[in-house]
Amino acid sequence: MNLGRVAGLLVVGAGVGVGYAHWSGRDNQVQPPPAAGPAHDVRHYGAKGDGQQDDTAALQKAIDSGVGHVVLPRGTYRLSRPLVIDLSRTGFVCLDGGGVARLLMSGPGPAIRLVGTHSGTAQPQTVPPAVWQQERMPRIEGLEIVGAHPQADGIAASGTMQLTITEVLIRRCRHGIHLQQRNRNVIIANSHVYDNTGVGIFLDQVNLHQINVSACHISYCEGGGIVCQGGELRNLQICGCDLESNQGKDHPPTANVLIEGGANAEIAITGCTIQHGHEAPGSANIRIRGRSEREVPKTAERREGHVVITGNVLSDVMVNIHLDQVRGAVITGNTFWTAYEHNLLIEDSSYVVVGENNFDRNPRYWREERDDTRNVIVVRRCSECIFKGFVISATRSAPAAVTLEQCHRCQIQGISILDCDGIGLLAKGLTSSRVSDCLIRDDRAGTRSLSLVVQGGKDNLIVDNYLGRPARIDPTSGEVHRNYLAPASPEAGPSATAPSK
């Protein structure tokens, strides 16, 4: 007999029998030992796994038995209705396919529906003892779920605490993973959500704090990759994922990552490859929208935001990143290319920092040879923002590479704008802002571009810039000092004016 005690768990082993006793300071409850042998195996309850028999009743019986660790051996288990895991009745559940089991959902609804009772927050004092005793950390692992009905979904969950989904493949469904109502502390990891007609991971009017999506491949989901619609979302981490082509031509404009409506904030998107979907109108790699003015009066302080987007590779959509009515975002350390409309489109937002990114036009990709691949940056009606240290090159077929329109209290510092059509930096109605230490050059033969155009605005400081092409600066826009301006050329036109040195 071996006796061990680790972190409050007493384990006594003898042969194949194992006894478990669990306790804590608040819920001193002893859990029954797990059933031994075939009781874990769904075949014990009559499941065939031959892809022909309806195994719904057998699998539901295994789940309801209270065995906890439900094992599906290799096979295809056809379902005609959802498997319901009612955690308050079943107790702890781990549905385990070992990477070799498939659920074939031939009816409407999710193949697996998890229902918990947690109505508190993530704070320990709000978690009822019953959740720790019966419901915590339900697990779905090692399963493939395939849809065989137009309204078949993969996994749905509500009221769960510490839901953990790992090493799962969901394909040919409507929605892959559908979170509704209230959930807390969700982990989705090492999974593939692929070729679905709806949303890959759908946060649907959900009240959800703490969700980590990591090391997942989410692609070819026509309704969007990771989508949050409405609700209240906090602490979303999307890390180390590959998200591709999650835009359908027959769907409303969506994105590989779409977060809109509701009261959503505290979002980190880091270390991902996010790309493809330019065929769909309005497609985007990352689109985050706060609540509209219909929901939040103009006199109210905007709060939706606190976003970090860093270390990602983004390409081949209409808009790489779109922020609308967002407060507090940092975009840095990313590489962008092949944006048919905008590399960045930022509207009605505040306290946005765009740092050292590379907005490139890489000749490796044939799409970059097309003039309709614009790759531009447009910022409208924003305030308290900083644009610093990035490089943007070779924008095409657009009025300007970088446009700031009706913006207030912004800094544009140390950016490089190289070999772009039209205007390098266009400022329209800019107020109380500073443009400094920028390098704007266009060394292409026969170019007719302008480096800097400032139209209207007031109370600005434009200083210490290297302007390698002629500029047009409204003299009423503010103070203009110590800028280097290339000599005027005939193609610039008579309205080109040199800032004072």
C-alpha positions in Angstrom: 0.0 0.0 0.0 1.2 3.5 -0.9 0.1 6.5 1.1 0.5 10.0 -0.2 -0.9 13.4 0.8 -0.7 16.3 -1.7 -2.4 19.7 -1.2 -5.4 18.4 0.8 -5.9 15.3 -1.3 -5.5 11.9 0.4 -4.8 9.1 -2.0 -4.6 5.5 -0.9 -3.8 2.9 -3.6 -4.0 -0.8 -3.5 -3.9 -2.8 -6.7 -6.4 -1.3 -9.1 -8.7 0.2 -6.4 -8.1 3.8 -5.5 -9.8 5.7 -2.7 -10.3 9.5 -2.7 -11.1 11.9 0.1 -11.3 15.6 -0.5 -11.9 18.4 1.9 -11.5 22.2 2.3 -12.1 24.7 5.1 -15.6 25.5 3.8 -17.0 22.4 2.2 -15.8 19.3 4.1 -17.4 16.8 1.8 -16.0 13.3 1.0 -16.3 12.4 -2.7 -17.2 8.7 -3.5 -14.5 6.7 -5.2 -14.7 6.4 -9.0 -16.2 3.3 -10.4 -13.7 0.8 -11.6 -13.4 -1.0 -15.0 -16.1 -0.9 -17.7 -18.4 1.5 -15.9 -16.3 4.3 -17.4 -16.8 2.9 -20.9 -19.9 4.1 -22.8 -20.2 0.6 -24.3 -21.1 -0.6 -20.8 -24.3 1.4 -21.3 -25.1 0.1 -24.8 -23.3 2.5 -27.1 -22.0 0.9 -30.3 -20.0 3.7 -31.9 -20.6 2.2 -35.3 -22.0 5.4 -36.9 -25.3 3.7 -37.6 -27.0 3.1 -34.2 -28.5 6.1 -32.4 -26.2 6.2 -29.4 -27.8 9.2 -27.7 -29.7 7.3 -25.0 -26.6 5.2 -24.2 -24.3 8.1 -23.9 -26.8 10.1 -21.8 -27.2 7.1 -19.5 -23.4 7.0 -19.0 -23.3 10.7 -18.2 -26.3 10.5 -15.8 -24.8 7.5 -14.0 -22.5 9.7 -12.0 -19.4 7.8 -13.0 -17.8 11.2 -13.8 -15.0 10.2 -16.1 -17.0 9.0 -19.2 -14.7 7.4 -21.8 -15.6 7.0 -25.4 -13.4 4.4 -27.2 -12.6 4.7 -30.8 -15.7 4.9 -33.0 -18.4 7.2 -34.4 -21.3 7.8 -32.0 -24.4 9.1 -33.8 -26.6 11.5 -31.9 -30.1 12.6 -32.7 -30.4 15.1 -29.8 -28.1 17.0 -27.5 -26.2 15.2 -24.7 -27.1 17.2 -21.6 -24.6 17.4 -18.8 -26.6 18.8 -15.9 -23.8 19.3 -13.4 -26.0 19.7 -10.4 -27.3 16.2 -10.9 -24.3 14.4 -12.5 -21.5 15.8 -10.3 -18.1 16.3 -11.8 -17.9 15.2 -15.5 -15.0 14.6 -17.9 -16.2 13.5 -21.4 -13.0 11.9 -22.8 -12.6 10.7 -26.4 -8.9 10.1 -26.2 -8.5 11.7 -29.6 -10.1 8.7 -31.3 -13.8 9.2 -30.8 -16.3 11.1 -33.0 -19.7 12.4 -32.2 -21.9 12.7 -35.3 -24.7 15.2 -34.5 -27.6 14.3 -36.8 -30.2 16.5 -35.1 -30.5 20.2 -34.2 -28.8 21.9 -31.3 -25.4 21.2 -29.7 -23.9 17.8 -29.5 -23.0 18.5 -25.9 -24.9 21.0 -23.7 -23.4 21.8 -20.3 -25.6 23.3 -17.7 -24.3 24.6 -14.4 -25.8 26.7 -11.6 -23.0 29.1 -10.8 -24.5 32.6 -10.6 -21.7 34.3 -8.7 -18.5 35.9 -10.0 -15.0 34.5 -10.1 -14.3 35.7 -6.5 -14.0 32.7 -4.2 -16.5 34.0 -1.7 -19.3 34.1 -4.3 -18.9 30.4 -5.4 -21.4 28.3 -3.5 -20.2 25.1 -1.8 -22.4 23.1 -4.2 -20.4 24.2 -7.2 -17.1 23.0 -5.6 -18.8 19.8 -4.5 -20.5 19.0 -7.8 -19.8 21.3 -10.7 -16.3 22.8 -10.9 -14.1 22.3 -14.0 -16.2 20.2 -16.3 -13.9 18.9 -19.1 -14.5 18.0 -22.7 -11.4 16.5 -24.2 -10.1 14.4 -27.1 -13.3 14.4 -29.1 -14.2 15.2 -32.7 -17.7 16.6 -33.3 -19.1 16.6 -36.8 -22.4 18.2 -37.8 -24.9 16.2 -39.9 -27.8 18.7 -39.6 -28.0 22.4 -40.7 -28.7 23.5 -37.1 -26.2 21.1 -35.4 -23.8 22.9 -33.1 -20.7 21.5 -31.3 -20.7 22.5 -27.6 -22.9 24.9 -25.7 -22.5 25.9 -22.1 -24.3 28.1 -19.5 -23.8 28.6 -15.8 -20.5 26.8 -15.7 -17.4 27.4 -13.5 -14.0 26.6 -14.9 -15.2 24.9 -18.1 -12.2 23.4 -19.8 -12.3 22.3 -23.5 -9.1 20.8 -24.8 -7.9 18.8 -27.8 -11.3 19.0 -29.5 -12.1 19.1 -33.3 -15.4 20.6 -34.3 -16.3 20.8 -38.0 -19.3 21.0 -40.4 -21.5 22.3 -37.6 -23.2 25.7 -37.3 -21.6 27.2 -34.2 -18.5 25.4 -32.8 -18.5 26.4 -29.2 -21.5 28.5 -28.0 -21.3 30.2 -24.6 -24.5 31.7 -23.3 -25.9 33.5 -20.2 -23.3 33.3 -17.4 -20.0 31.5 -17.3 -16.8 32.0 -15.4 -13.1 31.0 -15.9 -13.3 29.3 -19.3 -10.3 27.6 -20.9 -10.4 26.6 -24.6 -7.0 25.2 -25.7 -5.2 23.1 -28.2 -8.4 22.7 -30.3 -9.5 22.9 -34.0 -12.7 24.7 -34.9 -12.9 24.3 -38.7 -15.3 24.6 -41.6 -18.5 25.6 -39.8 -21.4 27.7 -41.2 -21.8 29.8 -38.2 -19.3 31.1 -35.6 -16.2 29.3 -34.4 -16.3 30.4 -30.7 -19.5 32.4 -30.1 -19.8 34.5 -26.9 -23.5 35.1 -27.3 -24.9 37.9 -25.0 -22.9 36.2 -22.3 -21.8 37.5 -18.9 -18.3 36.1 -18.8 -15.2 37.0 -16.9 -11.9 35.2 -17.5 -11.7 33.3 -20.7 -8.5 32.0 -22.3 -8.4 30.8 -25.9 -4.9 29.5 -26.6 -3.1 27.4 -29.2 -6.2 26.9 -31.3 -6.7 26.8 -35.0 -10.0 28.4 -35.9 -10.7 28.7 -39.6 -13.3 28.7 -42.4 -16.2 29.5 -40.0 -18.5 31.7 -42.1 -20.1 33.6 -39.3 -16.7 34.7 -37.8 -13.9 33.1 -35.9 -14.1 34.3 -32.3 -17.2 36.5 -31.9 -18.6 38.3 -28.9 -22.1 39.9 -29.5 -23.5 42.0 -26.7 -23.3 40.8 -23.1 -20.6 41.7 -20.6 -17.2 40.3 -21.4 -14.1 40.9 -19.3 -10.6 39.4 -19.4 -10.5 37.7 -22.8 -7.1 36.3 -23.7 -6.5 35.1 -27.3 -3.0 33.8 -27.4 -0.9 31.8 -29.9 -3.8 31.0 -32.2 -4.2 30.8 -36.0 -7.4 32.4 -37.2 -8.0 32.3 -40.9 -10.8 32.9 -43.5 -13.6 33.2 -40.9 -15.8 35.4 -43.2 -18.7 34.2 -45.3 -19.9 36.0 -48.4 -23.5 35.4 -47.5 -23.1 36.7 -43.9 -23.2 40.3 -42.5 -19.7 41.8 -42.3 -17.8 39.8 -39.6 -14.2 39.2 -38.7 -11.7 36.6 -37.6 -12.1 38.3 -34.2 -15.3 40.4 -33.7 -16.3 42.0 -30.4 -19.2 44.4 -30.5 -22.1 45.8 -28.5 -22.6 45.2 -24.8 -20.2 46.3 -22.2 -17.0 44.5 -23.2 -13.5 45.3 -22.1 -10.1 44.0 -21.0 -9.1 42.1 -24.1 -5.6 40.8 -25.1 -4.9 39.4 -28.6 -1.2 38.3 -28.7 1.1 36.1 -30.7 -1.5 35.1 -33.3 -1.5 34.7 -37.1 -4.8 36.3 -38.3 -5.5 36.4 -42.0 -7.6 35.8 -45.1 -11.2 36.7 -46.0 -10.8 39.6 -48.4 -13.5 38.1 -50.7 -16.2 38.9 -48.2 -17.5 42.6 -48.2 -16.5 44.4 -45.0 -14.2 41.6 -43.8 -11.7 42.3 -41.0 -9.1 40.5 -39.0 -9.9 42.2 -35.7 -13.0 44.4 -35.3 -13.9 45.8 -31.9 -16.9 48.1 -31.5 -18.1 49.7 -28.3 -21.6 50.6 -27.6 -23.1 53.1 -30.0 -24.3 56.6 -29.2 -27.9 55.2 -29.1 -26.7 53.1 -26.1 -24.3 55.6 -24.5 -25.3 59.3 -24.6 -22.6 61.7 -25.9 -22.4 63.2 -22.4 -21.5 59.9 -20.8 -17.9 58.8 -20.3 -16.9 56.0 -22.6 -15.7 52.9 -20.9 -15.6 50.0 -23.4 -12.0 49.0 -24.3 -8.7 48.4 -22.5 -7.4 46.3 -25.4 -3.9 45.1 -26.2 -3.1 43.8 -29.7 0.6 42.8 -29.9 2.9 40.4 -31.6 0.5 39.4 -34.3 0.8 38.8 -38.1 -2.3 40.2 -39.9 -3.0 40.1 -43.6 -5.4 39.6 -46.6 -8.7 41.2 -45.6 -10.5 44.4 -46.3 -9.5 45.9 -42.9 -6.8 44.5 -40.8 -7.8 46.2 -37.5 -11.0 48.2 -37.0 -11.7 50.0 -33.7 -14.9 51.9 -33.3 -16.0 53.7 -30.1 -13.2 52.1 -28.0 -11.4 53.6 -25.1 -7.9 52.6 -24.2 -6.2 50.4 -26.8 -2.5 49.6 -27.5 -1.5 48.3 -30.9 2.2 47.5 -31.1 4.7 45.0 -32.4 2.5 43.6 -35.2 3.2 43.2 -38.9 0.5 44.1 -41.4 0.1 43.7 -45.2 -2.5 43.2 -47.9 -5.4 45.3 -46.6 -7.7 46.1 -49.5 -9.1 49.1 -47.7 -7.4 49.9 -44.4 -4.5 48.5 -42.4 -6.0 50.5 -39.5 -9.4 52.1 -39.3 -10.0 53.8 -35.9 -13.2 55.8 -35.4 -14.7 57.7 -32.5 -12.2 56.3 -30.0 -9.9 57.7 -27.4 -6.6 56.9 -25.6 -5.4 54.7 -28.4 -1.6 54.1 -28.7 -0.3 52.8 -32.0 3.4 52.0 -31.5 6.1 50.3 -33.4 4.4 48.2 -36.1 5.3 47.4 -39.7 2.7 48.3 -42.3 4.3 46.6 -45.3 3.7 45.9 -49.0 5.6 42.7 -49.4 6.3 41.7 -53.0 6.3 38.0 -51.9 2.5 38.1 -52.3 0.9 38.5 -55.7 -2.0 40.5 -54.2 0.4 43.3 -53.2 1.1 44.0 -56.9 -2.5 45.1 -57.3 -3.4 48.8 -56.9 -6.6 48.0 -55.1 -4.6 46.7 -52.2 -4.5 50.1 -50.4 -3.0 49.3 -47.0 -3.8 52.7 -45.6 -4.4 54.1 -42.1 -7.4 56.2 -41.3 -8.2 57.8 -38.0 -11.5 59.7 -37.6 -13.0 61.7 -34.7 -10.5 60.4 -32.1 -8.8 62.1 -29.2 -6.0 61.6 -26.7 -4.2 59.2 -29.0 -0.5 58.6 -29.8 0.9 57.3 -33.1 4.6 56.7 -32.7 7.5 54.8 -34.3 5.8 52.8 -37.0 6.7 52.5 -40.7 4.2 52.4 -43.5 5.2 52.0 -47.1 3.9 51.8 -50.6 0.2 52.5 -50.1 -1.7 52.7 -53.4 -4.8 54.3 -55.0 -5.9 56.3 -51.9 -5.8 60.0 -51.0 -3.2 59.5 -48.3 -1.1 56.8 -46.5 -2.1 58.1 -43.1 -5.2 60.3 -42.5 -6.2 62.0 -39.3 -9.6 63.6 -39.6 -11.3 65.7 -36.9 -8.9 64.5 -34.2 -8.0 66.2 -31.0 -5.1 66.2 -28.5 -3.1 63.6 -30.5 0.7 63.0 -31.0 2.1 61.9 -34.2 5.8 61.2 -33.5 8.7 59.5 -35.2 6.7 57.6 -37.9 8.2 56.8 -41.4 6.0 57.1 -44.4 7.8 55.8 -47.5 7.0 55.7 -51.3 3.2 56.2 -50.9 0.7 57.5 -53.5 -1.1 60.8 -53.0 -0.2 62.3 -49.6 2.0 60.9 -47.0 0.3 62.4 -43.9 -3.1 64.2 -44.3 -4.4 66.1 -41.3 -7.9 67.5 -41.7 -9.4 69.5 -38.8 -6.7 68.4 -36.4 -6.7 70.4 -33.2 -4.4 70.8 -30.1 -2.0 68.2 -31.5 1.7 67.7 -32.2 3.3 66.3 -35.4 7.1 65.8 -34.8 10.2 63.9 -35.9 8.5 62.1 -38.8 10.2 61.0 -42.0 8.1 61.2 -45.1 9.8 60.5 -48.4 8.8 59.2 -51.8 11.9 58.4 -54.0 10.0 56.8 -56.9 10.8 58.2 -60.3 8.2 60.6 -61.6 6.2 60.7 -58.4 3.8 63.6 -57.8 3.1 62.8 -54.2 3.0 65.3 -51.3 4.6 64.7 -48.0 2.3 66.5 -45.6 -1.0 68.3 -46.0 -2.7 70.1 -43.1 -6.2 71.4 -43.8 -7.9 73.5 -41.2 -7.5 72.8 -37.6 -5.9 75.0 -34.9 -3.5 75.0 -32.0 -1.2 72.5 -33.5 2.6 72.2 -33.3 4.3 70.8 -36.4 8.1 70.6 -35.7 11.3 68.8 -36.6 9.9 66.7 -39.5 11.8 65.5 -42.5 9.5 66.2 -45.5 11.1 64.7 -48.6 8.3 66.0 -50.9 6.5 69.3 -51.1 3.9 70.1 -48.4 0.7 72.1 -48.0 0.1 73.4 -44.6 -2.7 75.7 -43.7 -1.0 78.7 -42.0 -3.9 79.0 -39.4 -3.4 75.4 -38.2 -0.8 76.3 -35.6 2.9 76.7 -35.1 5.3 75.3 -37.8 9.0 75.2 -37.1 12.3 73.5 -37.9 11.0 71.2 -40.6 13.2 70.1 -43.5 11.3 70.5 -46.8 12.5 69.2 -50.1 12.8 71.9 -52.8 9.6 72.7 -54.6 9.0 70.9 -57.9 6.7 71.8 -60.8 4.5 68.8 -60.3 3.7 69.8 -56.8 1.6 72.8 -58.1 1.6 76.4 -57.1 -0.2 75.8 -53.8 2.8 74.0 -52.2 4.1 76.0 -49.2 7.2 75.5 -47.2 7.0 75.4 -43.5 9.3 77.9 -41.8 12.7 76.6 -40.6 
